[in-house]
């Protein structure tokens, strides 16, 4: 038994805990900038949050046009008679016009311009879809107020394949322009951005492979009673996030659904305390983020300084990494045990060169075997689940063996 205990001891010494990294971003006073952030590389870039008015979604199958409502942009439906475009010369009827808003849960839709939809299959809010030509053509006119308080009447003339034809004019018709926004030109970005105050198209997103979420001001339904600007973290498309109501030390994402909505992290991890005139962080709230690079991070916020500096502090911890793992048929290895820590259920990710039974054994730190099972495996990469819910909290060693080779990793059980 002595050699066995020696091997166990050496294994404990060689396996280290995942590293918690403290980090922060600074948006600036009054949250001036949007900050794009990568969990693996930190801050990627900053852009002025007020540098755009509307944004055109980069997909041939979508008609979404988003507005920068959190920075002051307003959009109203005026009329369904597109022939009246030049006749609209004031905002007298604005009180009766429908105020339109983006939905903050998805990048693709439901955008403010689509909010004018009649509900029919062919109606896209701003236009009607022709099932023969596959072109969406203008069906209504809008009024838009920009960040600089300029009013423009707007009509989306058409969308054909990946190109939006967008017309906007001043109320006195002295300025009237039509631009074509070919969104496929903005490769690896979700949107093409237009500033209607200085009439410039912008590329303001980093390559989608280089960031995970953006700290920004955005509009949301505030406590179910109305739309309100908030500041928070918005996930990029493809990022999956699970919210766990538990302290970071105890949080476990097993059994929790990962969602692809962009507002899962959002802004609700903080609230404003009227008594102290400061922000308070939510108690017992932890996020698990599954990146498009096959990594899982634990994320939780530690401070929010508000509009004075726009500084946000948080901790992150890489708990699962599949980066660089390939379907290797010539090796046997236990790549990952996750979640770790766990409350009971754990997944083992391993590769093997044979399709025979694999033995899974779990040892306590005293060397006692507390779990043992045999399971079928496939050649290449495998994932299996084990249930350790009947064990006490503590540190364990998970070992898998194919009969000739053995590999071990540490697992923390924290109930």
C-alpha positions in Angstrom: 0.0 0.0 0.0 2.9 2.4 0.6 3.7 2.9 -3.1 0.1 3.5 -3.8 -0.2 6.3 -1.2 3.1 7.8 -2.6 1.5 8.0 -6.0 -1.6 9.7 -4.6 0.5 12.2 -2.7 2.5 13.1 -5.8 -0.7 13.5 -7.8 -2.0 16.0 -5.2 1.2 18.1 -5.3 1.2 18.2 -9.2 -2.4 19.2 -9.6 -3.1 22.9 -9.0 -6.3 24.9 -8.5 -7.7 27.0 -11.3 -6.5 30.6 -11.1 -8.9 33.4 -10.3 -8.0 36.5 -12.3 -9.1 40.0 -11.1 -9.9 42.4 -14.0 -11.7 45.6 -14.8 -12.9 47.8 -17.6 -13.4 51.6 -17.6 -16.2 53.0 -19.8 -15.4 56.6 -18.7 -17.6 59.2 -17.1 -21.3 58.7 -17.9 -20.4 55.4 -19.5 -19.0 57.3 -22.6 -17.5 54.3 -24.4 -18.5 50.8 -25.3 -15.8 48.4 -24.2 -15.4 45.1 -26.1 -13.9 42.4 -23.9 -12.4 38.9 -24.4 -12.3 36.5 -21.4 -9.0 35.0 -22.6 -7.3 38.3 -23.6 -8.9 41.1 -21.7 -10.0 44.4 -23.2 -10.0 44.4 -27.0 -11.1 47.9 -28.0 -13.3 50.9 -27.1 -15.6 52.9 -29.2 -17.7 56.0 -28.4 -21.2 54.8 -27.5 -22.7 57.8 -29.2 -20.9 57.3 -32.5 -23.8 55.6 -34.3 -27.5 56.1 -34.8 -28.8 52.9 -36.5 -27.2 49.6 -37.3 -28.0 47.1 -40.0 -27.9 43.4 -39.1 -25.4 41.3 -41.1 -27.5 38.5 -42.5 -29.1 37.9 -45.8 -32.1 36.3 -44.0 -32.8 39.2 -41.6 -34.4 42.6 -41.9 -33.3 43.9 -38.5 -32.3 47.5 -38.1 -31.3 48.4 -34.5 -31.4 51.9 -33.0 -29.1 53.5 -30.4 -31.9 54.1 -28.0 -29.9 54.2 -24.8 -27.9 57.2 -26.1 -31.1 59.1 -27.1 -32.2 57.9 -30.5 -36.0 57.7 -30.8 -38.0 56.0 -33.6 -41.7 56.6 -34.5 -44.0 55.0 -37.0 -45.7 57.8 -39.0 -47.6 56.4 -41.9 -48.0 53.4 -44.2 -48.4 55.7 -47.3 -44.8 55.8 -48.6 -45.9 58.3 -51.3 -46.1 60.9 -48.5 -42.4 61.0 -47.8 -41.7 64.5 -49.2 -45.0 65.8 -47.7 -44.0 65.2 -44.1 -42.5 68.6 -42.9 -42.9 68.6 -39.2 -43.4 66.5 -36.0 -46.8 67.9 -35.0 -48.3 64.4 -34.8 -45.5 62.9 -32.8 -47.8 62.4 -29.7 -50.0 60.1 -31.6 -47.3 58.2 -33.5 -46.2 54.8 -32.2 -42.9 54.9 -30.4 -40.8 51.8 -31.4 -38.1 50.0 -29.4 -35.5 47.2 -29.8 -35.8 44.0 -27.9 -32.6 43.5 -25.9 -32.5 39.7 -25.8 -31.1 39.1 -29.3 -28.8 40.7 -31.9 -30.8 39.4 -34.9 -34.3 40.6 -34.1 -36.7 41.9 -32.9 -35.4 45.4 -33.9 -37.2 48.7 -33.5 -37.9 49.0 -37.3 -39.5 45.6 -37.2 -41.7 46.7 -34.3 -44.1 48.2 -36.8 -44.9 44.8 -38.2 -48.6 44.0 -38.9 -48.0 40.3 -37.9 -48.4 38.9 -41.4 -45.8 36.4 -42.7 -44.7 38.8 -45.4 -44.5 42.0 -43.3 -41.1 42.9 -41.8 -42.3 46.1 -40.0 -40.6 48.5 -42.4 -41.4 46.6 -45.6 -43.2 43.8 -47.4 -41.5 40.6 -48.6 -42.1 39.4 -52.1 -42.0 35.6 -52.2 -41.2 35.6 -55.9 -38.3 38.2 -56.1 -37.1 37.7 -52.5 -37.0 41.5 -52.1 -38.3 43.4 -49.1 -39.8 46.8 -50.3 -40.7 49.8 -48.2 -44.2 49.9 -46.7 -44.1 52.7 -44.1 -42.4 55.9 -43.2 -40.7 56.6 -39.8 -39.6 59.7 -37.9 -36.2 59.4 -36.2 -34.6 61.7 -33.6 -30.8 61.4 -33.5 -28.5 61.8 -30.5 -27.8 65.4 -31.6 -31.6 66.0 -31.5 -31.9 66.2 -35.3 -35.2 64.9 -36.8 -35.1 62.9 -40.0 -37.9 61.2 -41.8 -36.8 57.7 -42.8 -37.8 55.0 -45.3 -36.0 51.7 -45.8 -36.5 51.6 -49.6 -35.6 47.9 -49.9 -33.4 45.0 -48.9 -32.1 42.8 -51.7 -29.8 39.9 -50.8 -27.4 41.5 -48.3 -27.9 45.1 -49.2 -30.2 47.7 -47.4 -31.2 50.8 -49.4 -31.9 53.4 -46.8 -33.3 56.9 -47.3 -33.5 59.7 -44.8 -34.2 63.4 -45.2 -34.5 66.6 -43.1 -38.0 67.9 -42.4 -37.5 70.8 -44.8 -36.3 68.4 -47.5 -33.1 70.5 -47.9 -31.2 67.3 -47.1 -32.4 64.1 -48.7 -30.0 61.1 -49.2 -30.3 57.5 -50.1 -27.4 55.1 -49.2 -26.8 51.5 -49.9 -25.5 49.5 -46.9 -23.9 46.2 -48.1 -23.7 44.4 -44.8 -21.6 41.5 -46.1 -18.8 44.0 -46.5 -18.5 44.1 -42.7 -17.0 40.6 -42.5 -17.1 38.8 -39.1 -19.2 41.6 -37.6 -22.8 41.5 -36.5 -23.8 44.9 -37.7 -22.9 47.8 -40.0 -23.3 51.1 -38.2 -24.6 54.5 -39.6 -24.1 57.8 -37.9 -27.0 60.0 -39.2 -25.7 63.2 -37.6 -22.4 63.1 -39.6 -23.7 60.8 -42.4 -20.9 58.2 -42.0 -20.9 54.4 -42.2 -18.7 52.8 -39.6 -17.0 49.5 -38.8 -17.0 49.6 -35.0 -17.0 45.9 -33.9 -13.8 43.9 -33.6 -13.6 40.6 -35.4 -16.1 38.3 -33.8 -13.4 35.8 -33.0 -11.6 38.3 -30.8 -14.3 39.3 -28.2 -16.9 37.7 -26.0 -19.1 40.5 -24.7 -19.3 44.3 -24.8 -19.9 46.6 -21.8 -22.3 49.2 -23.0 -25.5 51.3 -22.4 -28.6 49.7 -23.9 -32.3 50.0 -23.6 -34.4 47.5 -21.7 -37.8 47.1 -20.1 -37.2 48.4 -16.6 -38.9 46.3 -13.9 -41.7 45.5 -16.4 -43.1 49.0 -16.4 -41.3 50.8 -19.2 -38.2 51.2 -21.3 -35.1 52.6 -19.6 -31.4 52.9 -20.4 -29.1 50.6 -18.3 -25.4 49.7 -18.3 -24.2 46.1 -18.4 -22.5 43.3 -20.3 -24.0 42.2 -23.6 -22.9 38.8 -25.0 -21.9 38.4 -28.7 -23.7 36.0 -30.9 -22.7 32.4 -30.3 -21.7 33.0 -26.6 -23.7 30.8 -24.1 -24.2 32.0 -20.6 -25.7 30.3 -17.5 -26.8 32.4 -14.5 -26.6 30.7 -11.1 -28.1 32.1 -7.9 -25.2 31.1 -5.6 -22.0 32.4 -4.1 -19.0 32.1 -6.5 -17.3 29.6 -4.1 -20.3 27.3 -4.2 -21.8 27.9 -7.6 -22.2 24.9 -9.9 -23.6 25.0 -13.4 -24.5 21.3 -13.6 -28.2 21.1 -14.4 -28.4 24.8 -15.3 -29.3 25.8 -18.9 -26.9 27.8 -21.0 -28.7 30.5 -23.0 -27.6 32.2 -26.2 -29.5 35.4 -25.4 -27.3 38.6 -25.4 -28.7 39.9 -22.1 -28.2 36.9 -19.7 -25.4 38.8 -17.9 -27.0 42.1 -18.7 -27.3 44.7 -15.9 -29.2 43.0 -13.1 -26.0 42.1 -11.2 -26.2 45.5 -9.6 -28.8 48.0 -8.2 -28.8 51.6 -7.1 -29.1 52.1 -3.4 -31.0 55.4 -2.8 -30.0 55.5 0.9 -26.2 55.4 0.2 -26.3 56.9 -3.3 -24.1 54.0 -4.4 -24.5 50.8 -6.4 -24.9 47.5 -4.6 -23.9 44.2 -6.1 -26.4 41.4 -6.2 -25.9 38.8 -3.5 -25.1 35.2 -4.5 -24.9 35.7 -8.3 -22.5 33.8 -10.5 -22.2 33.5 -14.3 -20.8 30.6 -16.3 -19.8 31.6 -19.8 -19.2 29.0 -22.6 -17.2 30.7 -25.3 -17.1 30.0 -29.0 -13.5 28.6 -28.4 -14.9 25.7 -26.3 -13.9 27.2 -22.9 -16.0 27.7 -19.8 -15.3 30.6 -17.5 -16.8 31.4 -14.1 -17.5 35.1 -13.9 -18.7 37.3 -11.0 -18.7 41.1 -10.4 -16.9 42.6 -7.5 -17.4 46.4 -7.9 -19.3 49.0 -9.9 -18.4 52.6 -9.5 -21.3 54.1 -11.5 -21.3 57.1 -13.9 -18.4 58.9 -12.2 -15.8 56.7 -13.8 -17.7 53.9 -15.5 -15.3 51.4 -13.9 -16.5 47.8 -13.5 -14.5 45.2 -11.6 -15.0 41.5 -11.9 -13.2 38.1 -11.3 -13.0 35.4 -13.9 -11.7 31.8 -13.7 -11.1 29.4 -16.5 -12.6 26.1 -15.3 -12.9 24.1 -18.5 -10.7 24.4 -21.6 -11.1 22.3 -24.7 -8.9 24.6 -26.8 -6.4 22.6 -28.9 -8.1 19.2 -28.0 -8.5 17.2 -31.2 -10.1 13.9 -31.9 -6.8 12.1 -31.3 -6.9 8.4 -32.1 -3.3 7.7 -31.0 -3.4 8.9 -27.3 -5.2 8.2 -24.0 -5.8 11.2 -21.8 -8.3 12.7 -19.4 -8.6 16.2 -20.8 -11.0 17.8 -18.4 -13.3 17.1 -15.3 -16.1 19.7 -15.1 -17.8 21.5 -13.4 -15.0 21.7 -10.9 -16.0 22.3 -8.1 -19.2 20.4 -8.4 -22.1 19.6 -6.2 -22.4 16.1 -7.3 -22.5 15.5 -11.1 -19.3 15.8 -13.1 -18.4 15.2 -16.8 -15.2 13.6 -17.8 -13.7 14.5 -21.2 -11.1 12.0 -22.4 -9.7 10.5 -25.6 -8.7 7.0 -26.3 -7.3 4.9 -29.2 -9.6 1.9 -28.6 -13.3 1.3 -28.4 -13.2 -0.9 -25.3 -14.4 -0.5 -21.7 -12.9 2.3 -19.7 -12.7 2.0 -15.9 -13.5 5.1 -13.9 -12.4 5.2 -10.3 -12.6 8.0 -7.7 -10.3 8.1 -4.7 -10.5 10.1 -1.5 -7.3 11.8 -0.3 -6.8 8.9 2.1 -6.5 6.6 -0.8 -10.0 5.0 -0.3 -11.9 4.0 -3.5 -15.2 5.7 -3.2 -16.5 5.3 -6.7 -15.9 2.7 -9.5 -17.6 2.0 -12.8 -16.9 0.7 -16.2 -18.2 2.4 -19.4 -18.0 1.9 -23.1 -15.9 4.3 -25.1 -15.4 5.3 -28.7 -12.2 5.8 -30.6 -11.3 9.5 -30.2 -12.9 12.1 -28.0 -15.5 11.0 -25.4 -17.6 12.6 -22.7 -19.2 10.7 -19.8 -21.1 11.7 -16.7 -20.6 10.4 -13.2 -22.8 11.0 -10.1 -20.9 11.6 -6.8 -23.9 13.1 -5.0 -23.7 10.5 -2.2 -20.1 11.6 -1.2 -19.2 14.2 1.4 -17.7 17.5 0.4 -13.9 17.4 -0.1 -11.1 16.9 -2.6 -11.1 13.7 -4.7 -8.9 12.2 -7.4 -10.7 11.0 -10.6 -8.8 8.3 -12.4 -9.6 6.6 -15.7 -7.9 3.5 -17.1 -8.0 1.6 -20.4 -6.3 -1.4 -18.9 -2.8 -0.4 -19.9 -2.7 3.4 -19.3 -4.0 5.5 -16.4 -4.6 9.2 -16.1 -5.8 11.3 -13.1 -7.3 14.7 -12.3 -8.4 16.4 -9.1 -12.1 17.1 -8.4 -13.5 19.3 -5.7 -17.0 18.3 -4.3 -18.6 21.3 -2.7 -22.2 20.7 -1.6 
